[in-house]
Structure formats: structure tokens, C-alpha cells
């Protein structure tokens, strides 16, 4: 059997160090915009409901439709644009993303908002997948981890700064200003990408058919399913965190942006915690994070009537969510390292399927009259279900019931960057051949996980 082909991306007229920094900033700025719009709706729900005369559960469907857009767009766009030059593709994705948010800000009705949020979600997964590959191609092999980390930082900053800022704007200027902020970020990103991202060409790589086949591997499919179900627990709560905090915890609406920032801090803490834990064991970290996520959701369900406990619960849920998503990303990298682009996109699709499922089920129990505490118990159920799926996959992996690809080496020589669901594992220079000194740098994704 022939060896799998590797994904290779070649940068034409590679920038100098300063130019590379600007290019990585441009990619991170796009991630900041995407991360902001993905979670901004949670803080804007009360303002949208009042303006459009809609119920909170019905607005949860708008969040679900954004997630559905990611689920549909990630594999579809990644497959259809496999031969498109990467800079051109990044620009197209960001233009489409910005247009979707323009439609969101202009929505005159709930139905219009539904369509706009779906369209806004379509470029999400493909953007992060392409941005990660382009970032890695801009630097020598020994600096890939740092490059992708800087791009992924956009997601973390979005949860600490962008999402709370959108909520503040929504409360002071109206909810449309929250999406207007994302439009401004999108336009700035388009300009930055056009100025600072170099053109690329593929020097041979993984075929679309090979990437699709990678998704059919049992361990890959089970990992994606565990994320799609287990992570839904977090979204069942986070989707409705604004009305939960005001109606159940008794916080003033002006405090919600600060609590959203606390969630971002929790995500950052979970990302930092992931490195040393994953250095010891990917499987144990994934299972432990999944289990503790369920405990965090149960804590929130039991004590959300207390404002202090609710804020602590949000912090805890954010930390465990980041740790769980990072561990699943590492597991996927190990099992599908020869097909990174589609797998990375599908990982975003899986987590946004969790978003859609969590928002739908959380809204359903609120509509049924079970109160704002009930989404937490939906979350516990989803977390347990995801944990069972992951436990089954781990058992098969350990017993050899499902063939797995070569394991990722662990130990103190590994460098980890873990931010939300866009995390990568890359070897440090001591384990790699020196990069060739030429005007074009090439990314060989087959080196990952060896």
C-alpha cells in the first residue's frame, strides 16, 4: 500500500520576521472576529428579544443556526476550495463572514436573523483550518507552534474582550451595535489579509478523497462524536447565561459582560492547564476533563441562585470546556495527522454541532416551563453521554479493538499550545531537522505526531 501523501504548502516570497508578525496578526484578527460573533449572541439575547418581540428560547434557535452553518460550511467549503490559492480563499471567507454579520445587524425580523446567522457561520470552520496551515507555512518548522498559537490567541482574546465589549455596546447602543462591532473587525481583517498575507501554492499534498477517508476511521469518528455530544453540555448553559444570571442569580444586566469575561479567563486557564496534563496522558486528560465538566455543570445547576456561585460556575465551566476541547483536538491530531485540513475543519463543525444541540435542548426545557436552572441538567446529561462515548473509544484504543495510527510521542520535549478548539501539538527544534534556507518555506503536516 502506498504511503499517504502529505499536505505541503509553499509560500511565494516569504516575508521577513517583521512581515511574518504582521501576517500572523492579520490571521489572529480574523480569529478574534469569528470568536466574537460566535459567542456575542449569548450576551445580546435580552436586547434582541425586546427589540424583535421574541422569546429567549426562540432566539436560542438563532445561535443553533449559526452553529449549523459551521457544521455545513466546514466540510463543504474545505472540500470545494482545496485547489484555491490560500490568500484568495482567506479573503473570500472573511468577506463572506463580514457580509453575514452585516445581514445580522440589519435584521428586521427574527426570520431574517435566522438566515443571517446561518450564513455568518458558513465560513467559520474553513477559516480556522486554512489560517492554521498558512500560519505554519510562514515560519521554519521550529517556530510552527508559536505561529499557530498567535493565530489561536484571537479566540481567547475574543472571549475576554470581544464578547463582553459586544454586550456593552448592545446594552448602550442597541443589539445591532454588537454585530456592527464584528463587521468593523471583519473589514479590518480583510484589509490586513490583503496587505500582509503572501501568496501561496501547493507543492503536492493530501487529496480530498484521502482527507474524507480519514474521517471514516473509527477513532476519528468517535472522537468527533464525543465532542459533538459532550461539549453540548457547556452550550446548553452558556447559550442562556445572560437570562440565567439576571433572572435566577439576581445580577443586574450591566454585570453580564463582566461575567462573560470571567468565562474567557476560565478558558485561558484551562488552555494553560492542558499542556502539562497532556504531556502525561492524552487519554486521561480527555476523560478527566469530560468528567469534571459534568461536575461543573451540576454545581452550576445546584447553586446558580447564588450570584457568587454562578460566577464561579461560569469560570469552572469555561476552564473545563477549554481543557476538554484541547484534549479532543490532540486526540484527533494523533489519529488523523496525515489529513489535517478537513479534520481541523470538522473539529470545529463537531463543536458547533454541540453548540446547536445544546442551544436547542436548553431552549426546549425552558420553553417547557422547567425554569432557567434546567439547562444545567441538560448539560450534565450531555456531558455524561459524551464521556461514555469517549470512554468506549479509549477502551477500544487500549485493547486494540480499533486500529490507531502511530501514537504521539510525549515527554518534556513537547511544546503545547492549547486555545479553545484550535490547538496543535508540535515538536521542538531538538526533534526536527533544520529547516532549509530558501525563499520559500514549506509546511509538511506528515511531520506532526511522528
Secondary structure, 3 states (H helix, E strand, C coil): CCCCCCCEEEECCCCCHHHHHHHHHHHHHHHHHHHHHHHHHHHHHHHHHHHHCCCHHHHHHHHHHHHHHHHHHHHHHHHHCCCCCHHHHHHHHHHHHHHHHHHHHCCCCHHHHHHHHHHHHHCHHHHHHHHHHHHHHCCCHHHHHHHHHHHHHHHHHHHHHHHHHHHHHHHHHCHHHHHHHHHHHHHHHHHHHHHHCCCEEECCCCCHHHHHHHHCCHHHHHHHHHHHHHCHHHHHHHCCHHHHHHHHCCCCHHHHHHHHHHHHHHHHHHHHHHHHHHHHCHHHHHHHHHHHHHHHHHHHHHHCCCHHHHHHHHHHHHHHHHHHHHHHHHHHHHHCCCCHHHHHHHHHHHHHHHHHHHHHHHHHHHHCCCCCCHHHHHHHHHHHHHHHHHHHHHHHHHHCCCCCCCCCCCCCCEEEECCCCCCEEEECHHHCCCCCCCCCCEEEHHHCCC
